[in-house]
Amino acid sequence: MPEKNPSGVNRVAIIGLGGMGRAMLSEMVFHPRFEVTAVFDPDARACTAASEVHPSLEFADAAEHLIRRDDVDLVYVASPPRSHGAYVTAICDARKSVFCEKPLGVDVEASRALAAYVEASGVANAVNFSHAASVDAARAEAALRDGILGNVARVDMRLHLPAWPRDFQKTAEWLRYRNQGGFTREVISHWVFLSQRLFGPGRVRFAHTHFPEDDRLAEDRLVAALDFSGVPTLVSAAVGGRGPVGMEYTLWGSLRSLRLTSGGGMLECDDGEWRACFMEENSAPSDRQRSLDNLAGLLDGAPNTVAGIKDALAVQEVIEAILEGRSG
């Protein structure tokens, strides 16, 4: 493993400069514990878009060159899911730390083998789920721990998307196809992770997922009944129709109910009316900066809330079961 920077800064290589890769690049540039050494993407348009915002970037000609560099401590993988296994394996072999986008993969058996390989390697590993460090998730966890909600009767997940992929994702063609894209893997997975963090392991009781006539395309609607350690969870998601983009995640409690939204913010209800609660100060760190704070903690061996490779595998097992319409 390369000698770490004496300054305590984690030197990062980024593989993939799509929407998430560029977003994380911008966050890392402003975080005191990370320094982006070099980046790679095979798409010249993605490289151009990144260089216009960050003109001093160094571009590598191959991902393998990035992974083997001596001035890299951590590799962030933001490429399409089917490439994650090969990249993550190479990063472990190079004894670098792994930070990977979700989903971990699309083949459950391959991901099980990958997770075992990463765990056996002993390298620090994290997968990017937004609720691993979000303020709202932490507040929901505290409300459950403190008994503020009473008994949770059920959880509802409701997602509406006028179109898929969304406008900012349209250059990522793979997102529209069934073999590795779709909103279930990209959006619902974050909320499955949250349920597993709040309640425990999940399983699919029932799922019906509809696909367009062109069977290459990703799902356009689904309904599912899940269970997280005894907490029933209903999922409804669809593409099409005018209306706001977003997810509502509602914890229905016997004393108080909480609703989280994909846009951030939380509502509570104990008397028949929803009202805003836990208003965030404008000066508070963003959830992505909090995520990087926790990632730095992981790399330091300090307490942290990051999602590891085993967490990502558990989410993937639920997501792929939904897409296959399996229940048990």
Secondary structure, 3 states (H helix, E strand, C coil): CCCCCCCCCEEEEEECCCHHHHHHHHHHHCCCCEEEEEEECCCHHHHHHHHHHCCCCCECCCHHHHHHCCCCCEEEECCCHHHHHHHHHHHHHCCCEEEEECCCCCCHHHHHHHHHHHHHHCCCEEEECHHHCCHHHHHHHHHHHCCCCCCEEEEEEEEEECCCCCHHHCCCHHHHECCCCCHHHHHHHHHHHHHHHHCCCEEEEEEEEECCCCCCECCCEEEEEEEECCEEEEEEEEECCCCCCEEEEEEEECCCEEEEECCCCEEEECCCCCEEECCCCCCCCCHHHHHHHHHHHHHHCCCCCCECHHHHHHHHHHHHHHHHCCCC
